[in-house]
Amino acid sequence: MKKIISLLLVCVVCLTMAGCGSEKKETEAEVKTAETSTAEEAIGPNGLKKIEVGEALQIDAKYGSYKLTVTGIEETDWWERKHHNDKKSVILLSYEVENINFSSILSEGVKVEYDLFKILDSKRGVLSPFLWYFDDVAEPETVKPGEKASGSIPYVLERDSEYFDVIFTRVTGDVAEVRVEM
């Protein structure tokens, strides 16, 4: 009886070892595939997929897909208008969004807000959102499936910058970047 149990244990251990070995090979193959696809894509200065101003980035999420395009950045007088000084300034990140089929229990569509982007100035400083809107730019609205919209999001600029790196970010992490020259 002991020999049969010992033999069964040896078989189980061998099968477990064989299973681990095949998983490792699959993982190595997945890594090679990922490396190959990354090599084909352009990589930006922050190590992310590089896209150009005006080029759409398709986001495929759990609840559907949408395209997001950075169309430019312009400096405004919003800081001075709000705070009556010129110690800082405010830039507007302009974008276009096309909701292909994104909809969830919490939202009827896509609402482009500041948390979809991380903006770095040319000295690597991260810009904070400017949580105030003036009449010349409307606050973002929800874009329903099948619709397109454009808008702007304000960010505080602490110092002069030659360019901005706009990083597309999601809950899962940063996904792509676009450099916008000033």
C-alpha positions as CSV (number, residue, x, y, z in Angstrom):
1,M,0.0,0.0,0.0
2,K,2.8,2.4,0.9
3,K,4.5,1.7,-2.5
4,I,1.3,2.6,-4.3
5,I,0.9,5.9,-2.4
6,S,4.5,6.7,-3.0
7,L,4.2,6.0,-6.7
8,L,1.1,8.2,-6.9
9,L,2.9,11.0,-5.1
10,V,5.8,10.8,-7.5
11,C,3.4,10.9,-10.4
12,V,1.6,14.0,-9.0
13,V,5.0,15.8,-8.5
14,C,6.1,14.9,-12.0
15,L,2.8,16.2,-13.5
16,T,3.1,19.4,-11.4
17,M,6.7,20.0,-12.6
18,A,5.7,19.4,-16.3
19,G,2.8,21.9,-15.9
20,C,5.1,24.6,-14.5
21,G,7.5,24.1,-17.3
22,S,4.9,24.6,-20.0
23,E,3.6,27.7,-18.3
24,K,7.0,29.2,-18.3
25,K,7.4,28.6,-22.0
26,E,4.1,30.3,-22.7
27,T,5.1,33.3,-20.6
28,E,8.4,33.6,-22.4
29,A,6.5,33.5,-25.7
30,E,4.1,36.2,-24.5
31,V,7.0,38.4,-23.5
32,K,8.7,37.9,-26.8
33,T,5.5,38.9,-28.6
34,A,5.1,41.9,-26.4
35,E,8.7,43.0,-27.1
36,T,8.2,42.5,-30.9
37,S,5.1,44.7,-30.9
38,T,6.8,47.3,-28.8
39,A,9.8,47.4,-31.1
40,E,7.4,48.1,-34.0
41,E,5.7,51.0,-32.2
42,A,7.5,54.4,-31.8
43,I,8.5,55.0,-28.2
44,G,8.3,58.5,-26.7
45,P,10.6,60.3,-24.3
46,N,8.9,58.8,-21.3
47,G,9.1,55.2,-22.6
48,L,5.5,55.0,-23.7
49,K,3.8,54.5,-27.1
50,K,4.4,57.7,-29.0
51,I,1.7,59.4,-30.9
52,E,1.6,62.7,-32.7
53,V,-0.6,65.8,-32.2
54,G,-3.8,65.2,-34.1
55,E,-3.4,61.4,-34.1
56,A,-6.2,59.4,-32.4
57,L,-5.4,56.9,-29.6
58,Q,-8.0,54.2,-29.4
59,I,-8.8,53.1,-25.8
60,D,-10.3,49.6,-25.5
61,A,-11.7,49.4,-22.0
62,K,-13.9,46.9,-20.1
63,Y,-17.1,48.8,-21.0
64,G,-16.3,49.6,-24.7
65,S,-13.9,51.7,-26.8
66,Y,-13.4,55.3,-27.6
67,K,-10.8,57.4,-29.5
68,L,-9.0,60.3,-27.9
69,T,-7.0,62.9,-29.8
70,V,-4.8,65.7,-28.4
71,T,-5.2,68.7,-30.9
72,G,-3.0,71.3,-29.1
73,I,-2.2,73.4,-26.2
74,E,-2.7,77.2,-25.8
75,E,-1.8,79.6,-23.0
76,T,-4.6,81.7,-21.5
77,D,-5.0,84.6,-19.1
78,W,-7.3,82.5,-16.8
79,W,-4.9,82.7,-13.8
80,E,-4.8,86.5,-13.9
81,R,-8.6,86.6,-14.4
82,K,-9.2,84.4,-11.4
83,H,-6.4,85.5,-9.0
84,H,-5.7,89.0,-10.2
85,N,-1.9,88.4,-10.5
86,D,0.4,86.9,-13.1
87,K,2.5,84.6,-10.8
88,K,1.3,81.6,-12.8
89,S,-0.6,81.0,-15.9
90,V,-3.1,78.4,-17.2
91,I,-2.9,76.3,-20.4
92,L,-5.8,74.7,-22.2
93,L,-5.3,71.1,-23.4
94,S,-7.5,70.8,-26.5
95,Y,-8.8,67.4,-27.4
96,E,-11.3,65.5,-29.6
97,V,-13.2,62.4,-28.4
98,E,-15.1,59.8,-30.5
99,N,-17.1,57.4,-28.4
100,I,-17.3,54.2,-30.4
101,N,-19.3,52.1,-28.0
102,F,-18.2,53.0,-24.4
103,S,-21.0,52.9,-21.8
104,S,-21.3,51.5,-18.3
105,I,-23.6,51.3,-15.3
106,L,-22.0,54.5,-13.9
107,S,-21.9,56.5,-17.1
108,E,-23.9,56.7,-20.4
109,G,-20.6,57.5,-22.2
110,V,-17.2,59.1,-22.1
111,K,-16.5,62.2,-20.1
112,V,-13.0,63.6,-20.8
113,E,-11.7,65.1,-17.6
114,Y,-8.2,66.0,-16.3
115,D,-7.6,62.6,-14.7
116,L,-7.3,61.0,-18.2
117,F,-4.1,63.0,-18.7
118,K,-0.8,63.7,-16.9
119,I,1.0,66.7,-18.3
120,L,4.7,67.3,-17.8
121,D,6.5,70.6,-18.6
122,S,9.9,70.6,-20.3
123,K,11.6,70.6,-16.8
124,R,9.7,67.4,-15.9
125,G,7.2,69.1,-13.5
126,V,3.7,67.7,-13.4
127,L,0.9,70.3,-14.0
128,S,-2.0,70.5,-11.7
129,P,-5.6,70.8,-12.9
130,F,-7.1,74.3,-12.8
131,L,-10.5,73.6,-11.4
132,W,-12.3,76.6,-12.8
133,Y,-13.9,77.3,-16.1
134,F,-14.7,80.6,-17.8
135,D,-17.4,81.2,-20.4
136,D,-15.0,80.9,-23.3
137,V,-14.6,77.2,-22.7
138,A,-17.4,74.9,-21.6
139,E,-16.9,72.2,-19.0
140,P,-16.6,68.6,-20.4
141,E,-19.9,66.8,-21.1
142,T,-20.6,63.1,-21.5
143,V,-20.2,61.9,-25.0
144,K,-22.6,59.1,-25.8
145,P,-21.8,56.0,-27.9
146,G,-21.7,56.9,-31.6
147,E,-21.1,60.6,-30.9
148,K,-18.0,62.9,-31.3
149,A,-17.1,66.0,-29.4
150,S,-14.2,68.4,-28.7
151,G,-13.2,70.4,-25.7
152,S,-10.4,71.8,-23.6
153,I,-9.2,71.1,-20.1
154,P,-7.3,73.8,-18.0
155,Y,-4.0,73.1,-16.2
156,V,-1.9,75.4,-14.0
157,L,1.5,76.3,-15.5
158,E,4.1,77.2,-12.8
159,R,6.9,78.3,-15.2
160,D,7.7,78.8,-18.8
161,S,7.9,75.6,-20.8
162,E,9.3,74.9,-24.3
163,Y,7.0,71.9,-24.8
164,F,4.6,69.6,-22.9
165,D,4.5,65.8,-22.7
166,V,0.9,64.8,-22.5
167,I,0.6,61.3,-21.1
168,F,-2.7,59.3,-21.6
169,T,-3.4,57.6,-18.3
170,R,-5.9,55.0,-17.2
171,V,-6.6,53.1,-14.0
172,T,-4.2,50.4,-15.2
173,G,-1.4,52.9,-15.8
174,D,0.1,55.2,-18.4
175,V,-0.5,54.0,-22.0
176,A,0.8,56.6,-24.5
177,E,2.2,60.1,-24.9
178,V,2.3,63.0,-27.2
179,R,4.7,65.9,-27.2
180,V,3.2,69.3,-27.8
181,E,5.6,72.1,-28.8
182,M,4.8,75.6,-27.7
